[in-house]
Amino acid sequence: MTAPRPVPRPPVRALPDAVQVADRWHLWHHLCEAALSEAKAHSSCWATVLDTPLYDGPRAQTTPERRHQVHGLLDQGVGLLECARRLQPALNTVKRYARADRPERMLRVPQYPAGLAAPYREHLRKRRTEDPAVPVSHLFEEIKALGSTGCLNLLHKDINQGRADADRSHISARRLARMLLTRPGNLKAEHRDLLARLTAACPELTHLAACIGDFAQLLKPAPGNADTLELWIAQVRAVGLPHLHAFTRGLDRDRDAVIAALTLPYSNGPTEGVNTKTKRIARQMYGRARFTLLRHRILLG
């Protein structure tokens, strides 16, 4: 006995004239992610301004070699997915290699957390200058008397890594991206000066700062933002910012909704709020109840 053929559902006719409006918060969020990726890709540029050494571990040797392999396959016409299958890295890793137009774009600035010795760096430096053979255990007792709550092993680690001898720059790609994405009037004077020095390290970073500022102006809806968005996309694609190029391709895929978000006073925020509330209620139920209970909780909550 054959099963009955399913009856096709009629097309949805509710609100045929409704205009889809993209969420401006998500537009800015996606731009933030692209800006962070660009800041990471240009570590070799702005690190020279701070005299910060780049990471020189084992990955510093293997990463450029893998990038060369990926670009070699791409030049032969091999797709990204096939590159991932042949070389065995993740597809997103292959995409990151493909976006790097030069090997130095793969280099990163190492992270130096503040560590235990940070508040007592001057004291440790003075003591080790006066007595280079002073035991670490004696130094630990001294900073413990000054208020340190760490352990001896952490102090050994900080001294061995050089954190107690020299000031390491705590500027990271994430912090640079945060300064780029902050309203200029909300930055401190020293941060504005530092940002100006870092963005002047290479033309791409200068263009990145300008593009972020111009797009921030578009988030205030105005009738003329549609034409301004077209000019902004053309401006971005004219410079070597591959991560921002990916962001513009996302704008193209949903161009009408993006233009509506930048030109109309309406916001998709209430809808996003309802979606977040629905997901929270569903997580509280842990999937053990049926849709009927979820519906009642939403309607009566």
Secondary structure, DSSP 4 states (H G I P E B T S, - for coil): -PPPPPPPPPPP-SSTT------HHHHHHHHHHHHHHHHHHTHHHHHHHTTPPPP-STHHHHHHHHHHHHHHHHHTT--HHHHHHHH-S-HHHHHHHHH-SSGGGG--PPP----TTGGGHHHHHHHHHH-TT--HHHHHHHHHHTT----HHHHHHHHHTTTTTSPPP---HHHHHHHHHS-GGGS-HHHHHHHHHHHTTSHHHHHHHHHHHHHHHHTS--TTHHHHHHHHHHHHHTSS-HHHHHHHHHHHHTHHHHHHHHHSS--SHHHHHHHHHHHHHHHHHTT-S-HHHHHHHHHH-
